[in-house]
Amino acid sequence: MGIVNQSNFNWRRVRWLLMVAGIVLAVFGWGVTQPGLFKVLGVNTLNPIFSDLIAILAAGEAQVAGLDVYANNPLDPLNRPHVYGPWWLGLGYLGLVRADAWWLGLLLLGGFILVAVLVLNPRDTRSTAIAVFLLASPPVLLAMERGNNDLVIFLLLAAAVWLAMRPARFAAWLAGGLLVLAAALKLYPLVALPSLAAAPATRKRVLLIVGTTTVVCAIVGLSSLAVYQKVVAMAPEPLTIFGYGGKLTYYMLLTITDYRGWIMAGGLPLTILTLWGCWQWRRQFWSLLPMTGFTTGCYLAGALCWGLCYVSTISFPYRMVLLLLPARLWLQVRTEIEFNPVIRMQWIVTVLLFWTPFTKEHLLVLNVNEIAFTGSPLAWAVLGAEQAFAFSISATLGLAMLGWLWRRFSAEVEI
């Protein structure tokens, strides 16, 4: 009887996983064949499909041909220069070219959906609905349609956390290696190193692994320091309504003077509520994360990377895929049985943030000169609310991580 029950339980779990993956694939396939759907959802596509992946492959080709990919890349359909680390250029030396984008894009798409569903691990109606709202949202669909390399970073972070939780000692070092690779590719994953401390190991061993990985990251960075400095200097900063970050919020209030009042009307109440919630539920935030485990590691990796991108204002919509990692915790807690205001606050705000591109598509329009956006006061109030959502999730993730850090390394607690 026990074996039968376990089998039924496993089948029920697989059923939820397949349901989420199937819905997401169906929505994506519908959007590719009927681009009008993507426009309705607020997904700003580029032609051809997997255009970001094509840009990276084109950079590899150009590098092999002896061109300066950091100046201008004539092999890219949009003539985009290479704005990432030098390790991506190794794809060219592996013989991968733009013509390989279709199968590499499909492989990346399938791998991302598979891993994302396993990370979220929906196991009932509630968690399945939240997982669908997250994975079939405009920013995630945008990342998949573009073949954006943040999907690769998501896969590396998830794999690194999974390896770090394995009992074998060498697995933790492999996890560190994957984080080094992620940092070499896009720099910002360097901040995810503390997620290795979620492994069920002593503080001494954790500090050894994190410290050693940090040193290796530093060596890798210094080995190509001039290139990384060039990349940082030329990387696009999303100071538009399609970006997220503290600096962008300030920039909007400074420059959009005609609608400043409406932006503040939409964002200020939510910001005040966030600060009130952080104080009111500070104990729940402080003790939110389990001391160790895969769920904690995912939460830390995604939250740390998102937090750095938010503070430095380098978050385009597709970077929201990083928030799928902390979402694992929100889907595992049955808030309908035991009310948890912290969990509920975080997942509701995140879902709302994921769907704000939908509102911008329908509320804001380019003016006749196509150089600025116009819209009703409601549109600018919603834009203010969107920036408040981004601030809210960033602040609450940070508070939860501070609580975990104190408990994990306090003198009274040892694993």
C-alpha positions as CSV (number, residue, x, y, z in Angstrom):
1,M,0.0,0.0,0.0
2,G,2.8,2.4,0.8
3,I,4.5,1.8,-2.5
4,V,1.2,2.4,-4.3
5,N,0.6,5.7,-2.4
6,Q,4.1,6.9,-3.2
7,S,3.6,6.1,-6.8
8,N,0.3,8.0,-6.9
9,F,2.0,10.9,-5.2
10,N,4.8,11.0,-7.7
11,W,2.3,10.8,-10.6
12,R,0.3,13.7,-9.2
13,R,3.5,15.8,-8.9
14,V,4.5,14.9,-12.5
15,R,1.0,15.9,-13.6
16,W,1.4,19.4,-12.2
17,L,4.8,19.8,-13.7
18,L,3.6,18.7,-17.2
19,M,0.6,20.9,-17.0
20,V,2.7,24.0,-16.3
21,A,5.3,23.2,-19.0
22,G,2.5,22.4,-21.5
23,I,0.7,25.7,-20.9
24,V,3.9,27.7,-21.2
25,L,4.9,26.0,-24.4
26,A,1.5,26.4,-25.9
27,V,1.4,30.1,-25.1
28,F,4.9,30.6,-26.5
29,G,4.1,28.6,-29.6
30,W,0.9,30.5,-30.2
31,G,2.9,33.8,-29.8
32,V,5.5,32.7,-32.3
33,T,2.9,31.6,-34.9
34,Q,0.5,34.5,-34.2
35,P,2.7,37.5,-33.2
36,G,-0.4,39.5,-32.4
37,L,-0.6,37.6,-29.1
38,F,2.9,38.8,-28.1
39,K,1.9,42.4,-28.8
40,V,-1.3,42.0,-26.8
41,L,0.7,40.6,-23.9
42,G,3.3,43.4,-24.1
43,V,6.2,41.3,-25.4
44,N,8.4,43.5,-27.6
45,T,9.8,40.9,-30.0
46,L,12.6,41.3,-32.5
47,N,13.0,39.8,-35.9
48,P,14.4,37.1,-36.3
49,I,13.5,34.9,-33.4
50,F,16.3,34.2,-30.9
51,S,17.9,37.5,-31.9
52,D,20.0,37.9,-28.7
53,L,21.4,34.4,-29.2
54,I,22.2,35.3,-32.8
55,A,24.1,38.4,-31.6
56,I,26.3,36.2,-29.4
57,L,26.9,33.7,-32.2
58,A,27.6,36.5,-34.6
59,A,30.2,37.9,-32.2
60,G,31.9,34.6,-32.0
61,E,32.0,34.4,-35.8
62,A,33.4,38.0,-36.0
63,Q,36.0,37.2,-33.4
64,V,37.3,34.2,-35.4
65,A,37.3,36.4,-38.5
66,G,39.6,39.0,-36.7
67,L,37.0,41.7,-36.3
68,D,36.7,44.0,-33.3
69,V,33.4,42.8,-31.8
70,Y,33.4,45.5,-29.2
71,A,33.3,48.3,-31.8
72,N,30.8,47.2,-34.3
73,N,29.7,43.8,-35.5
74,P,28.6,43.7,-39.1
75,L,27.7,40.1,-38.9
76,D,24.9,40.8,-36.4
77,P,21.5,41.6,-38.1
78,L,21.2,44.7,-36.0
79,N,24.9,45.7,-36.1
80,R,25.1,45.4,-32.3
81,P,28.5,45.4,-30.7
82,H,29.4,42.6,-28.2
83,V,28.5,43.9,-24.7
84,Y,29.3,40.8,-22.6
85,G,32.4,39.1,-21.3
86,P,35.0,37.5,-23.6
87,W,34.1,33.9,-22.7
88,W,31.0,34.0,-24.9
89,L,33.3,34.5,-27.9
90,G,34.6,30.9,-27.4
91,L,31.4,29.7,-29.1
92,G,33.0,30.9,-32.4
93,Y,36.1,28.8,-31.8
94,L,33.8,25.8,-31.2
95,G,32.5,26.2,-34.7
96,L,29.1,27.5,-33.8
97,V,27.7,30.1,-36.2
98,R,24.5,32.1,-36.7
99,A,23.0,29.3,-38.6
100,D,23.0,27.2,-35.4
101,A,20.7,29.6,-33.6
102,W,17.6,27.7,-34.4
103,W,18.6,24.4,-32.7
104,L,20.6,26.1,-29.9
105,G,17.6,28.4,-29.3
106,L,15.2,25.4,-29.1
107,L,17.6,23.6,-26.8
108,L,17.9,26.7,-24.5
109,L,14.2,27.1,-24.6
110,G,13.4,23.5,-23.6
111,G,16.2,23.4,-21.0
112,F,15.0,26.6,-19.4
113,I,11.3,25.5,-19.2
114,L,12.3,22.1,-17.8
115,V,14.6,23.5,-15.1
116,A,12.2,26.4,-14.3
117,V,9.3,24.0,-13.7
118,L,11.5,21.7,-11.6
119,V,12.7,24.7,-9.5
120,L,9.2,26.1,-9.0
121,N,8.0,22.5,-8.3
122,P,4.2,23.2,-8.4
123,R,2.3,20.5,-6.5
124,D,-1.3,21.7,-6.1
125,T,-3.8,24.1,-7.8
126,R,-2.5,27.2,-6.1
127,S,1.2,26.7,-6.8
128,T,0.4,25.6,-10.4
129,A,-1.6,28.8,-11.0
130,I,1.2,31.0,-9.7
131,A,3.8,29.1,-11.7
132,V,1.8,29.6,-14.9
133,F,1.4,33.3,-14.1
134,L,5.1,33.6,-13.7
135,L,6.4,31.5,-16.6
136,A,3.8,32.7,-19.1
137,S,4.3,36.3,-18.2
138,P,5.6,39.0,-20.7
139,P,9.2,39.3,-19.4
140,V,9.8,35.5,-19.4
141,L,8.2,35.1,-22.8
142,L,10.4,37.9,-24.0
143,A,13.5,36.2,-22.7
144,M,12.6,33.0,-24.4
145,E,11.7,34.7,-27.7
146,R,15.0,36.6,-27.7
147,G,17.0,33.6,-26.7
148,N,18.5,35.9,-24.1
149,N,21.6,34.8,-22.3
150,D,20.0,35.5,-18.9
151,L,18.3,32.1,-19.4
152,V,21.8,30.6,-19.5
153,I,22.6,32.4,-16.2
154,F,19.4,31.1,-14.7
155,L,20.4,27.5,-15.6
156,L,23.9,27.9,-14.3
157,L,22.6,29.3,-11.0
158,A,20.1,26.5,-10.5
159,A,22.6,23.9,-11.4
160,A,25.2,25.4,-9.0
161,V,22.7,25.5,-6.1
162,W,21.6,21.9,-6.8
163,L,25.3,20.7,-6.8
164,A,26.1,22.6,-3.6
165,M,23.4,20.6,-1.8
166,R,24.8,17.2,-2.8
167,P,26.6,15.2,0.0
168,A,29.7,14.5,-2.1
169,R,32.5,17.0,-1.3
170,F,33.5,17.5,-4.9
171,A,30.0,18.6,-5.9
172,A,30.3,21.8,-3.9
173,W,33.5,22.6,-5.8
174,L,31.7,21.9,-9.0
175,A,29.0,24.3,-7.9
176,G,31.7,27.0,-7.3
177,G,33.0,26.3,-10.8
178,L,29.6,27.0,-12.3
179,L,29.3,30.3,-10.4
180,V,32.7,31.3,-11.7
181,L,31.6,30.5,-15.2
182,A,28.4,32.5,-14.7
183,A,30.3,35.5,-13.3
184,A,32.8,35.3,-16.2
185,L,29.9,35.4,-18.7
186,K,27.9,38.3,-17.2
187,L,29.7,39.6,-14.1
188,Y,26.7,40.2,-11.9
189,P,26.3,36.5,-10.9
190,L,29.5,37.0,-8.8
191,V,27.2,38.3,-6.1
192,A,25.5,34.9,-5.9
193,L,28.5,33.3,-4.2
194,P,26.9,33.4,-0.7
195,S,24.2,31.0,-1.9
196,L,26.8,28.3,-1.6
197,A,26.5,28.8,2.2
198,A,23.0,27.2,2.1
199,A,24.7,23.9,1.8
200,P,24.3,21.6,4.9
201,A,27.9,22.0,6.0
202,T,29.8,23.6,8.8
203,R,30.6,27.3,8.7
204,K,34.3,26.5,8.3
205,R,33.8,24.4,5.2
206,V,31.3,26.9,3.8
207,L,33.7,29.8,4.3
208,L,36.5,27.8,2.6
209,I,34.4,27.0,-0.5
210,V,33.0,30.6,-0.8
211,G,36.4,32.1,-0.2
212,T,38.2,29.9,-2.6
213,T,35.5,30.5,-5.3
214,T,35.8,34.2,-4.7
215,V,39.6,34.1,-5.3
216,V,39.1,32.1,-8.5
217,C,36.5,34.7,-9.7
218,A,39.0,37.5,-8.9
219,I,41.7,35.8,-10.9
220,V,39.4,35.2,-13.9
221,G,38.3,38.9,-13.8
222,L,41.8,40.2,-13.5
223,S,43.0,38.1,-16.4
224,S,40.6,40.0,-18.7
225,L,40.3,43.2,-16.7
226,A,40.6,45.6,-19.7
227,V,37.9,43.7,-21.6
228,Y,35.5,43.7,-18.6
229,Q,36.1,47.4,-18.0
230,K,35.2,48.1,-21.7
231,V,32.1,45.9,-21.3
232,V,31.0,47.8,-18.2
233,A,31.5,51.1,-19.9
234,M,29.6,50.3,-23.0
235,A,26.8,48.1,-21.5
236,P,23.4,49.7,-22.1
237,E,21.8,51.3,-19.1
238,P,18.0,50.9,-19.2
239,L,17.0,54.5,-18.3
240,T,13.7,54.0,-20.1
241,I,10.2,53.0,-19.0
242,F,11.3,49.4,-19.9
243,G,13.9,49.2,-17.1
244,Y,14.0,48.8,-13.4
245,G,16.2,50.1,-10.7
246,G,16.6,52.8,-8.0
247,K,18.4,55.2,-10.3
248,L,15.7,54.9,-13.0
249,T,13.0,55.8,-10.5
250,Y,14.9,58.9,-9.6
251,Y,15.6,59.7,-13.3
252,M,11.9,59.4,-14.1
253,L,10.8,61.8,-11.3
254,L,13.6,64.2,-12.4
255,T,12.8,64.3,-16.1
256,I,9.1,63.5,-16.5
257,T,8.0,66.7,-14.8
258,D,4.5,66.9,-16.4
259,Y,3.4,63.6,-14.9
260,R,5.5,63.5,-11.7
261,G,2.5,63.9,-9.5
262,W,0.7,61.0,-11.1
263,I,3.8,58.8,-11.0
264,M,4.2,59.5,-7.2
265,A,0.4,59.0,-6.7
266,G,0.8,55.5,-8.2
267,G,4.1,54.6,-6.5
268,L,4.3,56.4,-3.1
269,P,1.4,54.5,-1.4
270,L,2.8,51.2,-2.4
271,T,6.3,52.2,-1.2
272,I,4.9,53.3,2.2
273,L,3.0,50.1,2.5
274,T,6.2,48.2,1.7
275,L,8.1,50.0,4.4
276,W,5.3,49.5,6.9
277,G,5.1,45.8,6.1
278,C,8.9,45.4,6.5
279,W,8.6,46.9,10.0
280,Q,5.4,45.2,11.0
281,W,6.5,41.7,9.9
282,R,10.3,42.2,10.5
283,R,10.4,39.0,12.6
284,Q,8.8,36.9,9.9
285,F,11.2,38.3,7.3
286,W,14.1,37.7,9.6
287,S,13.3,34.0,10.0
288,L,11.8,33.4,6.6
289,L,14.5,31.3,5.1
290,P,15.4,27.8,6.3
291,M,19.0,27.7,7.4
292,T,20.1,25.3,4.6
293,G,18.7,23.5,1.6
294,F,18.0,23.8,-2.1
295,T,15.1,26.2,-1.6
296,T,17.2,28.5,0.5
297,G,20.1,28.4,-2.0
298,C,17.7,29.2,-4.9
299,Y,16.2,32.1,-3.0
300,L,19.7,33.5,-2.2
301,A,21.1,33.1,-5.7
302,G,18.1,34.8,-7.4
303,A,17.6,37.5,-4.8
304,L,21.3,38.5,-4.7
305,C,21.6,38.7,-8.4
306,W,18.3,40.6,-8.8
307,G,19.2,42.9,-5.9
308,L,22.6,43.9,-7.5
309,C,20.9,44.5,-10.9
310,Y,18.2,46.6,-9.2
311,V,20.7,48.7,-7.2
312,S,22.9,49.3,-10.2
313,T,20.0,49.8,-12.5
314,I,20.9,47.2,-15.1
315,S,17.5,45.4,-15.1
316,F,15.7,45.0,-18.4
317,P,12.4,43.1,-18.3
318,Y,13.9,39.7,-19.1
319,R,16.1,39.9,-16.1
320,M,13.0,39.1,-14.0
321,V,13.8,35.4,-14.8
322,L,16.1,35.7,-11.8
323,L,13.1,36.1,-9.5
324,L,11.9,32.6,-10.5
325,L,14.6,31.2,-8.2
326,P,13.2,32.8,-4.9
327,A,9.7,32.0,-6.2
328,R,10.4,28.3,-5.3
329,L,10.0,29.2,-1.6
330,W,6.7,31.0,-2.2
331,L,5.2,28.1,-4.0
332,Q,6.2,25.5,-1.3
333,V,4.4,27.2,1.6
334,R,0.7,26.5,1.8
335,T,-0.5,30.0,2.7
336,E,-4.1,29.0,2.4
337,I,-3.7,26.7,5.5
338,E,-1.4,28.9,7.6
339,F,-1.6,32.6,6.8
340,N,1.9,33.9,6.2
341,P,1.8,37.6,5.3
342,V,5.5,37.7,4.2
343,I,5.1,34.9,1.7
344,R,1.9,36.3,0.4
345,M,3.3,39.8,0.1
346,Q,6.3,38.6,-1.9
347,W,4.6,36.4,-4.4
348,I,1.7,38.8,-5.1
349,V,4.0,41.8,-5.6
350,T,6.2,39.6,-7.9
351,V,3.3,38.4,-10.1
352,L,2.1,42.0,-10.4
353,L,5.6,43.1,-11.4
354,F,5.8,40.4,-14.0
355,W,2.6,41.6,-15.7
356,T,3.2,45.3,-15.7
357,P,4.6,45.2,-19.3
358,F,1.1,44.2,-20.3
359,T,-0.3,47.4,-18.9
360,K,2.4,49.6,-20.5
361,E,1.6,48.1,-23.9
362,H,-2.1,49.2,-23.6
363,L,-1.8,52.4,-21.6
364,L,1.3,54.2,-23.1
365,V,1.9,55.0,-26.8
366,L,4.7,56.7,-28.8
367,N,4.0,60.3,-29.7
368,V,3.9,61.4,-33.4
369,N,7.6,61.9,-33.5
370,E,8.2,58.5,-31.9
371,I,10.7,59.9,-29.4
372,A,8.7,59.8,-26.3
373,F,5.7,58.1,-24.7
374,T,2.4,59.7,-23.9
375,G,-0.6,58.5,-22.0
376,S,-3.4,59.3,-19.6
377,P,-2.7,60.1,-16.0
378,L,-3.7,56.5,-15.2
379,A,-0.9,55.3,-17.4
380,W,1.7,57.3,-15.5
381,A,0.2,56.2,-12.1
382,V,0.5,52.6,-13.2
383,L,4.1,53.3,-14.2
384,G,4.8,54.7,-10.7
385,A,3.2,51.5,-9.2
386,E,5.4,49.4,-11.4
387,Q,8.5,51.0,-10.0
388,A,7.1,50.6,-6.5
389,F,6.6,46.9,-7.2
390,A,10.3,46.6,-8.2
391,F,11.3,48.4,-5.0
392,S,9.0,46.3,-2.8
393,I,10.3,43.0,-4.0
394,S,13.9,44.2,-3.8
395,A,13.6,45.5,-0.3
396,T,11.8,42.5,1.1
397,L,14.2,40.1,-0.5
398,G,17.1,42.0,1.0
399,L,15.5,42.0,4.5
400,A,14.9,38.2,4.3
401,M,18.5,37.6,3.2
402,L,19.9,39.8,6.1
403,G,18.0,37.7,8.6
404,W,19.3,34.5,7.1
405,L,22.9,35.8,7.0
406,W,22.7,36.7,10.7
407,R,21.3,33.4,11.8
408,R,23.6,31.4,9.5
409,F,26.8,32.9,10.8
410,S,25.9,33.9,14.3
411,A,28.0,32.5,17.1
412,E,25.0,30.6,18.6
413,V,24.2,28.6,15.5
414,E,26.3,25.9,13.9
415,I,25.4,23.3,11.4
